[in-house]
Amino acid sequence: MTQSPAPLPPPPQRRHLREAASLTQDQVAERMGVTRETVHAWESGRTTPRGRRREAYAKLLASLTKADMVTNTQEAAPPPQVTVRLNQKPNPGRAVSAPTPTPATRTPAVPVSTPTPVSTHGPAAVSVPVPVPETEPETKSAPLTPAQAFDALYAFCAPALVRQAYLLSGRRELARESVERAFQLAWQRWPEVAVDRDPAGWVRATAYEYALSPWHRFRPRYRHPEPPPADASDRALLDVLLTLPAPYRRTLLLYDGIGLDLPETAAETEASTPAAANRLLNAREAVAARLPELASPAALHRRLAEVASAERLRAAEPATVRVGSERRARFWTRAAIAFTVAIIGATALTVRTAPTRYEPPVPPGETVRGIPPRSAPGTLSQAELDLRAKLRSGILHGPQRLIPLAE
């Protein structure tokens, strides 16, 4: 029979148990043998551990649950009783105080004051409950401004994203540029990114898309390869990664490098779950064929982290990224306004200078053949001369010329 996986508490309770035990994500990651980003993904509910890691994580949370239950039991215990005997001479060298609470209760020491005696007839023992003040509510911190929230996200994601982009592209400068462009776009769309379910995943997907863009090969600054890593093993692994197709390389980095689950890897690479699984298996086979010592996923995960950490890749300051994003947004806004004004001006000029009616163009002259040329008039004959003289002599001036003559 198939053994059912170990049960895990809900993601919010996982973080609560860790914080109740005063443990950081780095400490939990060291115990589990994973990275801090993996623990963060487990606590946020984006991924779920599998196999032995799931069992070890369930045992750790179970131990933290027991410790938290003991702490709650101690906090819910009744207040300590202090027995004060009346009519007894006080010992100046001994002060009456309440028992010091254990560190698990996390309550401050409470001074005990001797109550006013009710009766002085004979020695008597009175149990006086020591009031333990309730813990003061934590002061709610002011909400972060958009710039502060962006800087916090940048400080958390940028260093790791630069190393991941270097594994994808094999270029240090392109890795820095990819992360910077991704965060610039995130700052431009901050209202959308701030309410996203996974802002870090949004920025990571944008940086990966920019780093894997095929148009970088046409840029002059990226036509020549960069110097490879100094270590021979690191250089061999990077060469194998760069020979893989871009979708295979991205799937391998997301699953074996970062530790995302297979459905989340498929969603981020915009592929189906079976397609993502096939890409992962083919990428692992290609790496194992050239580097047999990395056939194990755990060894591959460790080597990817070592290769990425070997390079000193530093991201820009968050303030610089925000200023660059604002400058880029202003530039493109002004360019769009100028282009729109140019189109409007050209349209207005066309309307102003266009003719209101159609005038067909005059066709060019053509030579007409078959018609005899026009001869010049010659001298008049005698009959024509007589006729002309008669017409000229018979012309009348004034109204009379309009009246026909009787024959």
PERAFEN-V534942 format. One record per backbone hydrogen bond with DSSP energy under -0.5 kcal/mol. CO is the residue of the C=O (numbers start at 1). NH is the residue of the N-H. If there is no record, write none. Layout:
# PERAFEN-V534942
co->CO nh->NH
co->CO nh->NH
This chain:
# PERAFEN-V534942
co->10 nh->14
co->11 nh->15
co->12 nh->16
co->13 nh->17
co->14 nh->18
co->15 nh->19
co->16 nh->20
co->17 nh->21
co->18 nh->23
co->19 nh->22
co->24 nh->28
co->25 nh->29
co->26 nh->30
co->27 nh->31
co->28 nh->32
co->29 nh->33
co->29 nh->34
co->35 nh->39
co->36 nh->40
co->37 nh->41
co->38 nh->42
co->39 nh->43
co->40 nh->44
co->41 nh->45
co->41 nh->46
co->41 nh->47
co->50 nh->53
co->50 nh->54
co->51 nh->55
co->52 nh->56
co->53 nh->57
co->54 nh->58
co->55 nh->59
co->56 nh->60
co->57 nh->61
co->58 nh->62
co->59 nh->63
co->60 nh->64
co->61 nh->65
co->62 nh->66
co->63 nh->67
co->64 nh->68
co->65 nh->69
co->66 nh->70
co->67 nh->71
co->68 nh->72
co->69 nh->73
co->70 nh->74
co->71 nh->75
co->72 nh->76
co->73 nh->77
co->74 nh->77
co->80 nh->130
co->81 nh->83
co->82 nh->84
co->82 nh->128
co->83 nh->85
co->84 nh->86
co->84 nh->126
co->85 nh->88
co->90 nh->92
co->91 nh->94
co->95 nh->97
co->102 nh->105
co->102 nh->106
co->109 nh->111
co->110 nh->98
co->120 nh->122
co->124 nh->86
co->124 nh->126
co->126 nh->84
co->126 nh->128
co->127 nh->129
co->128 nh->82
co->129 nh->131
co->131 nh->133
co->145 nh->149
co->146 nh->150
co->147 nh->151
co->148 nh->152
co->149 nh->153
co->150 nh->154
co->151 nh->155
co->152 nh->156
co->153 nh->157
co->154 nh->158
co->157 nh->161
co->158 nh->162
co->159 nh->163
co->160 nh->164
co->161 nh->165
co->162 nh->166
co->163 nh->167
co->164 nh->168
co->165 nh->169
co->166 nh->170
co->171 nh->175
co->172 nh->176
co->173 nh->177
co->174 nh->178
co->175 nh->179
co->176 nh->180
co->177 nh->181
co->178 nh->182
co->179 nh->183
co->180 nh->184
co->181 nh->185
co->182 nh->186
co->183 nh->187
co->184 nh->188
co->185 nh->189
co->187 nh->190
co->189 nh->192
co->189 nh->193
co->190 nh->194
co->191 nh->195
co->193 nh->196
co->196 nh->199
co->198 nh->202
co->199 nh->203
co->200 nh->204
co->201 nh->205
co->202 nh->206
co->203 nh->207
co->204 nh->208
co->205 nh->209
co->206 nh->210
co->207 nh->211
co->208 nh->212
co->210 nh->213
co->213 nh->216
co->214 nh->217
co->215 nh->218
co->216 nh->219
co->219 nh->222
co->220 nh->223
co->231 nh->235
co->232 nh->236
co->233 nh->237
co->234 nh->238
co->235 nh->239
co->236 nh->240
co->237 nh->241
co->238 nh->242
co->239 nh->243
co->240 nh->244
co->241 nh->244
co->245 nh->249
co->246 nh->250
co->247 nh->251
co->248 nh->252
co->249 nh->253
co->250 nh->254
co->251 nh->255
co->252 nh->256
co->252 nh->257
co->253 nh->257
co->253 nh->258
co->254 nh->259
co->254 nh->260
co->261 nh->265
co->262 nh->266
co->263 nh->267
co->264 nh->268
co->265 nh->269
co->266 nh->271
co->267 nh->270
co->272 nh->276
co->273 nh->277
co->274 nh->278
co->275 nh->279
co->276 nh->280
co->277 nh->281
co->278 nh->282
co->279 nh->283
co->280 nh->284
co->281 nh->285
co->282 nh->286
co->283 nh->287
co->284 nh->288
co->285 nh->289
co->286 nh->290
co->287 nh->291
co->291 nh->294
co->292 nh->295
co->296 nh->300
co->297 nh->301
co->298 nh->302
co->299 nh->303
co->300 nh->304
co->301 nh->305
co->302 nh->306
co->303 nh->307
co->304 nh->308
co->305 nh->309
co->306 nh->310
co->307 nh->311
co->311 nh->313
co->312 nh->314
co->317 nh->321
co->318 nh->322
co->319 nh->323
co->320 nh->324
co->321 nh->325
co->322 nh->326
co->323 nh->327
co->324 nh->328
co->325 nh->329
co->326 nh->330
co->327 nh->331
co->328 nh->332
co->329 nh->333
co->330 nh->334
co->331 nh->335
co->332 nh->336
co->333 nh->337
co->334 nh->338
co->335 nh->339
co->336 nh->340
co->337 nh->341
co->338 nh->342
co->339 nh->343
co->340 nh->344
co->341 nh->345
co->342 nh->346
co->343 nh->347
co->344 nh->348
co->345 nh->349
co->346 nh->350
co->347 nh->351
co->348 nh->352
co->349 nh->353
co->350 nh->354
co->357 nh->359
co->358 nh->360
co->366 nh->368
co->367 nh->369
co->381 nh->385
co->382 nh->386
co->383 nh->387
co->384 nh->388
co->385 nh->389
co->386 nh->390
co->387 nh->391
co->388 nh->392
co->389 nh->393
co->390 nh->394
co->392 nh->395
co->398 nh->401
co->399 nh->402
co->400 nh->403
co->402 nh->404
